């Protein structure tokens, strides 16, 4: 018998702790259900996290818009007094220990809590907000869960809301019979807009996606004589990110099984010419009329080289077209209409 080394034991212990911590983080708060009222409230459950998380920001936006539309809505956190520090808000917030949940209220649960849904109080009306359809089964063990997990065995699951046509199609096929709705993402025009006539010969990208492929691409471009400069986008505030995108002529999309694909959408809104992968979720806005979708590493390198030979003003015109499309389609008004249609039907039932 081979004994484990101290290093292997330490790594095993660390892995067990990460698994424990992950499962603990995904636990749903315990909610008691009381008799209903005439006016249901929509509660968006959101985790209390220290670092910026897009899903939390989206929950706050949905709640703000729902209240503007005349619905009763609030963000629900498990920790009393918690409010995210990385953006300002006056959003209605409630904690689980002070909540009086009613039988006709609606609990909107993010997809990251999927492993805990089976333990939810069966009297609760549930809407799942799934922003990562391609990762729905990521944390589920095949051997210890039944067919249709994590959604089909939730007693009062009334709908799944997602963020793109690609995600809606995937979820509808995976969970037949469940109502699927789309609440579009919003690209903030106050932050993400063109506003720059002259751009640098740089190609921007998010370095955390498709890292091995990205490494190949940047080295291959340099080996083949490209004089364009790479611009990794990391550790930036939202405002600094938009400023960087307005400097770059090209954005390289490394999206991979994305629910929507916000980075290329934000790059387009800033007037970048986008070359790269749609990631699935981006299929609905990756139009060859103003960007260049690709399907392989070799195609990505070749299309980047072709793009870099185009005049900068030609790329700017295509980027301006892309910006107009994105800012019109993924607007707060569009999301407001989506939410109104989704919840008007759910609240009246």
C-alpha positions as CSV (number, residue, x, y, z in Angstrom):
1,X,0.0,0.0,0.0
2,X,1.3,3.4,-1.0
3,X,1.0,6.0,1.8
4,X,0.0,9.6,0.9
5,X,2.6,12.3,1.1
6,X,2.1,15.3,3.5
7,X,1.5,17.4,0.3
8,X,-1.1,15.1,-1.0
9,X,-2.9,15.0,2.4
10,X,-2.9,18.8,2.6
11,X,-4.3,19.1,-0.9
12,X,-7.0,16.5,-0.1
13,X,-8.0,18.3,3.1
14,X,-8.1,21.6,1.2
15,X,-10.3,20.1,-1.5
16,X,-12.7,18.6,1.1
17,X,-12.9,22.1,2.8
18,X,-13.6,23.8,-0.5
19,X,-16.4,21.3,-1.2
20,X,-17.8,21.8,2.3
21,X,-17.6,25.6,2.0
22,X,-19.2,25.5,-1.4
23,X,-22.1,23.4,-0.3
24,X,-22.6,25.5,2.8
25,X,-22.6,28.7,0.7
26,X,-25.3,27.2,-1.5
27,X,-27.7,26.4,1.3
28,X,-31.1,28.2,1.1
29,X,-32.3,30.1,4.1
30,X,-35.1,28.5,6.2
31,X,-38.3,30.3,5.5
32,X,-41.6,29.7,7.3
33,X,-44.7,30.3,5.2
34,X,-47.7,32.2,6.6
35,X,-51.2,32.8,5.2
36,X,-51.3,34.8,2.0
37,X,-52.2,38.4,1.5
38,X,-54.0,40.3,-1.3
39,X,-50.7,41.7,-2.7
40,X,-47.9,39.2,-3.2
41,X,-44.3,40.3,-2.8
42,X,-41.5,39.2,-5.1
43,X,-38.3,38.4,-3.2
44,X,-35.0,38.0,-5.1
45,X,-32.7,35.8,-3.1
46,X,-29.0,37.0,-3.4
47,X,-25.9,35.8,-1.6
48,X,-23.9,38.1,0.7
49,X,-20.5,38.1,-1.0
50,X,-17.5,40.3,-0.5
51,X,-16.3,40.7,-4.1
52,X,-18.3,42.2,-7.0
53,X,-20.7,39.6,-8.5
54,X,-22.8,40.4,-11.5
55,X,-25.7,38.2,-10.5
56,X,-26.2,40.3,-7.3
57,X,-26.1,43.5,-9.3
58,X,-28.8,42.1,-11.7
59,X,-31.0,41.1,-8.8
60,X,-30.9,44.6,-7.4
61,X,-31.7,46.0,-10.9
62,X,-34.7,43.7,-11.3
63,X,-36.1,44.6,-7.9
64,X,-35.7,48.4,-8.6
65,X,-37.5,48.0,-11.9
66,X,-40.3,45.8,-10.5
67,X,-41.1,48.4,-7.8
68,X,-41.1,51.1,-10.5
69,X,-43.6,49.0,-12.4
70,X,-45.9,48.9,-9.4
71,X,-45.1,45.4,-8.1
72,X,-44.0,44.8,-4.5
73,X,-40.4,43.5,-4.6
74,X,-37.3,43.3,-2.4
75,X,-33.9,41.7,-2.4
76,X,-33.5,38.9,0.2
77,X,-30.2,38.3,1.9
78,X,-29.5,35.7,4.6
79,X,-27.4,38.1,6.6
80,X,-29.1,41.0,8.4
81,X,-27.8,44.5,7.5
82,X,-25.9,43.3,4.4
83,X,-25.8,45.5,1.3
84,X,-23.2,45.3,-1.4
85,X,-20.4,47.8,-1.1
86,X,-19.3,47.9,-4.8
87,X,-22.3,49.8,-6.1
88,X,-24.7,52.4,-4.7
89,X,-28.4,51.6,-4.3
90,X,-31.6,52.5,-2.5
91,X,-33.1,49.1,-3.3
92,X,-35.5,47.5,-0.9
93,X,-33.6,44.8,1.1
94,X,-34.8,42.4,3.7
95,X,-33.0,39.6,5.7
96,X,-34.3,36.1,6.1
97,X,-34.6,36.3,9.9
98,X,-36.9,39.3,9.7
99,X,-39.0,38.1,6.8
100,X,-42.6,37.2,7.0
101,X,-43.0,35.1,3.9
102,X,-46.6,34.5,2.7
103,X,-48.0,31.6,0.7
104,X,-48.7,33.8,-2.4
105,X,-45.3,35.6,-2.3
106,X,-42.8,34.6,-4.9
107,X,-39.2,33.6,-4.1
108,X,-36.8,34.1,-7.0
109,X,-33.8,31.8,-6.6
110,X,-30.5,32.2,-8.5
111,X,-29.3,29.1,-10.3
112,X,-26.3,28.8,-8.0
113,X,-28.6,27.5,-5.3
114,X,-29.7,24.6,-7.5
115,X,-28.2,21.9,-5.2
116,X,-30.4,23.1,-2.3
117,X,-33.8,23.5,-4.1
118,X,-35.0,20.0,-3.1
119,X,-34.8,21.1,0.6
120,X,-36.9,24.2,0.1
121,X,-40.2,24.5,2.0
122,X,-42.7,22.9,-0.4
123,X,-45.3,25.7,0.2
124,X,-43.1,28.4,-1.4
125,X,-43.8,29.6,-4.9
126,X,-40.5,29.5,-6.7
127,X,-39.1,31.2,-9.8
128,X,-35.5,30.1,-10.7
129,X,-33.4,32.9,-12.2
130,X,-30.9,31.0,-14.3
131,X,-28.1,33.2,-15.8
132,X,-25.8,30.2,-16.5
133,X,-27.8,27.6,-18.3
134,X,-24.8,25.7,-19.5
135,X,-23.7,25.2,-15.9
136,X,-27.1,24.1,-14.5
137,X,-25.9,20.6,-13.6
138,X,-22.3,21.6,-12.7
139,X,-22.6,20.9,-8.9
140,X,-24.9,17.9,-9.1
141,X,-23.8,14.4,-8.5
142,X,-25.4,12.1,-11.0
143,X,-25.5,9.1,-8.7
144,X,-27.2,10.8,-5.7
145,X,-29.8,12.9,-7.6
146,X,-33.0,11.8,-9.4
147,X,-34.1,12.5,-13.0
148,X,-35.0,16.2,-13.6
149,X,-32.8,17.5,-10.8
150,X,-32.5,20.2,-9.8
151,X,-35.8,21.7,-11.0
152,X,-38.4,19.1,-11.8
153,X,-38.9,17.9,-8.2
154,X,-39.5,21.5,-6.8
155,X,-43.2,21.3,-5.8
156,X,-44.2,24.9,-6.6
157,X,-41.7,25.9,-9.3
158,X,-43.7,28.2,-11.6
159,X,-41.1,29.4,-14.1
160,X,-37.5,29.6,-15.0
161,X,-36.3,33.1,-16.1
162,X,-33.1,33.3,-18.1
163,X,-31.1,35.8,-20.1
164,X,-30.8,34.7,-23.7
165,X,-32.5,32.8,-26.5
166,X,-29.7,30.2,-26.4
167,X,-30.2,29.6,-22.6
168,X,-33.9,29.5,-23.0
169,X,-33.7,26.8,-25.7
170,X,-31.2,24.7,-23.7
171,X,-33.4,24.9,-20.6
172,X,-36.6,24.2,-22.4
173,X,-35.1,21.1,-23.9
174,X,-33.6,19.9,-20.6
175,X,-36.7,20.5,-18.5
176,X,-39.8,19.9,-20.7
177,X,-43.0,21.3,-19.4
178,X,-41.6,24.1,-17.3
179,X,-42.4,27.7,-18.3
180,X,-39.3,29.5,-19.6
181,X,-39.1,33.3,-19.8
182,X,-36.3,35.7,-20.9
183,X,-35.4,38.8,-19.0
184,X,-32.7,40.5,-21.1
185,X,-29.5,41.8,-19.6
186,X,-28.9,45.6,-19.6
187,X,-25.8,47.4,-20.9
188,X,-25.7,50.7,-19.1
189,X,-25.4,53.5,-21.7
190,X,-24.1,55.9,-19.1
191,X,-21.0,53.8,-18.7
192,X,-20.6,51.8,-21.9
193,X,-20.8,54.1,-25.0
194,X,-18.4,54.9,-27.9
195,X,-17.2,58.5,-27.4
196,X,-13.8,58.2,-28.9
197,X,-12.8,59.1,-32.5
198,X,-9.2,57.9,-32.6
199,X,-8.4,54.4,-31.3
200,X,-5.1,52.6,-30.5
201,X,-3.9,49.6,-32.5
202,X,-4.6,47.4,-29.5
203,X,-6.8,44.3,-29.1
204,X,-8.5,44.0,-25.7
205,X,-9.6,40.8,-24.0
206,X,-10.6,39.3,-20.7
207,X,-7.6,37.1,-19.7
208,X,-9.5,34.6,-17.5
209,X,-11.4,33.0,-20.4
210,X,-9.9,30.2,-22.6
211,X,-6.5,30.9,-21.1
212,X,-4.6,28.2,-23.0
213,X,-6.1,29.3,-26.3
214,X,-5.5,32.9,-25.5
215,X,-1.8,32.2,-24.8
216,X,-1.5,30.5,-28.2
217,X,-3.2,33.4,-30.0
218,X,-1.1,36.2,-28.6
219,X,2.2,34.3,-29.2
220,X,1.2,33.3,-32.7
221,X,0.2,36.9,-33.6
222,X,3.6,38.1,-32.4
223,X,5.5,35.4,-34.1
224,X,3.8,36.3,-37.4
225,X,4.8,39.9,-37.1
226,X,1.7,41.6,-35.7
227,X,2.5,45.1,-34.3
228,X,-0.8,45.4,-32.5
229,X,-0.5,45.6,-28.7
230,X,-2.5,43.2,-26.4
231,X,-4.6,44.8,-23.7
232,X,-5.6,42.5,-20.9
233,X,-8.7,43.7,-19.0
234,X,-8.3,42.7,-15.4
235,X,-8.8,44.3,-12.0
236,X,-10.7,47.3,-13.4
237,X,-13.7,49.1,-12.1
238,X,-16.7,49.3,-14.4
239,X,-15.7,52.9,-15.4
240,X,-12.1,52.0,-16.0
241,X,-13.1,49.0,-18.0
242,X,-15.3,51.2,-20.3
243,X,-12.5,53.7,-20.7
244,X,-10.1,50.9,-21.7
245,X,-12.6,49.6,-24.2
246,X,-12.9,53.0,-25.8
247,X,-9.2,53.1,-26.4
248,X,-9.0,49.7,-28.1
249,X,-9.9,49.3,-31.8
250,X,-10.6,45.5,-31.4
251,X,-12.0,43.3,-28.7
252,X,-11.2,39.5,-28.7
253,X,-14.2,37.6,-27.4
254,X,-13.2,34.5,-25.6
255,X,-16.7,33.6,-24.4
256,X,-17.2,29.9,-23.6
257,X,-20.7,28.4,-22.8
258,X,-21.9,31.8,-21.6
259,X,-25.5,32.5,-20.5
260,X,-25.3,35.8,-22.3
261,X,-21.8,37.0,-22.9
262,X,-21.6,40.5,-21.3
263,X,-18.0,41.3,-22.1
264,X,-18.4,41.3,-25.9
265,X,-21.7,43.1,-25.6
266,X,-20.1,45.9,-23.4
267,X,-17.2,46.0,-25.9
268,X,-19.6,46.5,-28.8
269,X,-21.4,49.2,-26.8
270,X,-18.1,51.0,-26.4
271,X,-17.5,50.9,-30.2
272,X,-15.0,48.1,-30.3
273,X,-14.9,45.8,-33.4
274,X,-15.4,42.3,-31.9
275,X,-13.7,39.2,-33.2
276,X,-14.1,35.9,-31.5
277,X,-16.5,33.4,-30.0
278,X,-20.2,34.1,-29.2
279,X,-20.2,31.5,-26.4
280,X,-23.7,30.4,-27.2
281,X,-25.5,33.2,-25.4
282,X,-24.0,35.8,-27.7
283,X,-25.5,34.2,-30.8
284,X,-28.3,36.7,-30.8
285,X,-26.1,39.7,-31.2
286,X,-23.0,38.3,-33.0
287,X,-24.0,39.7,-36.4
288,X,-21.4,39.4,-39.2
289,X,-22.6,42.8,-40.4
290,X,-20.7,44.5,-37.5
291,X,-18.4,41.8,-36.0
292,X,-16.6,38.6,-36.9
293,X,-17.7,35.3,-35.2
294,X,-15.2,32.4,-35.2
295,X,-15.3,28.7,-34.5
296,X,-11.7,27.7,-33.9
297,X,-8.2,28.8,-32.8
298,X,-6.9,29.0,-36.3
299,X,-9.9,30.9,-37.5
300,X,-9.5,33.3,-34.6
301,X,-5.9,34.1,-35.5
302,X,-6.6,34.4,-39.2
303,X,-9.6,36.7,-38.6
304,X,-7.7,38.9,-36.2
305,X,-4.9,39.3,-38.8
306,X,-7.5,40.2,-41.4
307,X,-9.2,42.7,-39.1
308,X,-5.9,44.3,-38.2
309,X,-5.2,45.0,-41.8
310,X,-8.4,47.0,-42.1
311,X,-8.3,50.8,-41.8
312,X,-9.1,52.0,-38.3
313,X,-11.9,54.3,-39.5
314,X,-13.5,51.3,-41.2
315,X,-13.4,49.4,-37.9
316,X,-14.8,52.4,-36.1
317,X,-17.8,52.6,-38.4
318,X,-18.6,48.9,-37.8
319,X,-18.1,49.5,-34.0
320,X,-20.5,52.4,-34.0
321,X,-23.1,50.3,-35.8
322,X,-22.6,47.5,-33.2
323,X,-22.9,50.1,-30.3
324,X,-26.2,51.4,-31.6
325,X,-27.6,47.9,-31.9
326,X,-26.5,46.8,-28.4
327,X,-27.6,49.9,-26.6
328,X,-31.0,49.8,-28.2
329,X,-31.7,46.1,-27.7
330,X,-30.2,45.6,-24.1
331,X,-31.8,48.7,-22.5
332,X,-33.5,49.2,-19.1
333,X,-36.7,49.9,-21.0
334,X,-36.4,46.5,-22.7
335,X,-35.8,44.7,-19.4
336,X,-38.7,46.7,-17.9
337,X,-41.0,45.3,-20.6
338,X,-39.7,41.8,-20.1
339,X,-40.3,41.9,-16.3
340,X,-43.7,43.4,-16.6
341,X,-44.8,40.6,-19.0
342,X,-43.3,37.8,-16.8
343,X,-44.6,38.9,-13.4
344,X,-48.0,40.3,-14.4
345,X,-49.0,36.8,-15.3
346,X,-47.4,35.2,-12.2
347,X,-48.8,37.6,-9.7
348,X,-52.3,37.3,-10.9
349,X,-52.3,33.4,-10.8
